[in-house]
């Protein structure tokens, strides 16, 4: 998590990729990987209308993950 919020998304993805196979942390690691792919700079998104492309696909993935 430290690398994710320290501005090192590539390093964070490597760590989360290893953690996603863990029975305890796997769900959270996968969720964070999707979040990094959707928003690698960890910028707050708001006040603008999204174009609907990748955002829609990302929402589908995150909704799927919330079910489990």
C-alpha positions in Angstrom: 0.0 0.0 0.0 2.9 2.3 0.7 4.1 2.3 -2.9 0.6 2.8 -4.2 0.1 6.1 -2.3 3.8 7.2 -2.7 3.4 7.5 -6.4 5.1 4.3 -7.4 2.3 2.4 -9.3 4.6 0.0 -11.1 6.2 -1.2 -7.9 2.8 -1.4 -6.2 1.4 -3.5 -9.0 4.3 -5.9 -8.6 3.6 -6.3 -4.9 -0.1 -6.6 -5.4 0.4 -9.2 -8.1 2.2 -11.4 -5.6 -0.4 -10.7 -2.9 -3.4 -11.5 -5.0 -2.8 -15.2 -4.6 -3.1 -14.9 -0.8 -6.3 -16.2 0.7 -6.5 -13.2 3.1 -5.2 -10.3 1.1 -6.0 -11.5 -2.4 -9.3 -9.7 -2.9 -7.9 -6.4 -1.7 -4.8 -6.8 -3.8 -6.8 -7.5 -6.9 -9.1 -4.5 -6.1 -6.1 -2.2 -5.7 -4.6 -3.5 -9.0 -7.8 -2.5 -10.8 -7.8 0.9 -9.1 -4.2 1.5 -10.2 -4.9 0.5 -13.8 -8.0 2.8 -13.9 -6.2 5.7 -12.2 -2.4 5.3 -12.1 -1.7 8.8 -10.9 -4.2 8.4 -8.0 -5.9 11.6 -8.9 -9.3 12.5 -7.5 -11.8 12.3 -10.3 -14.8 14.6 -10.0 -16.4 17.6 -11.5 -16.0 16.3 -15.1 -18.0 14.0 -17.2 -16.2 10.8 -18.0 -16.2 9.7 -21.7 -17.6 6.3 -20.7 -14.9 4.2 -22.4 -12.6 2.6 -19.9 -14.6 3.9 -16.9 -17.5 1.7 -17.8 -15.3 -1.4 -18.1 -13.6 -0.6 -14.9 -16.9 -0.2 -13.1 -18.0 -3.6 -14.3 -14.8 -5.1 -13.0 -15.1 -3.4 -9.6 -18.8 -4.3 -9.3 -17.9 -7.9 -10.0 -15.2 -7.8 -7.3 -17.6 -6.3 -4.7 -19.8 -9.4 -5.1 -17.0 -11.6 -3.7 
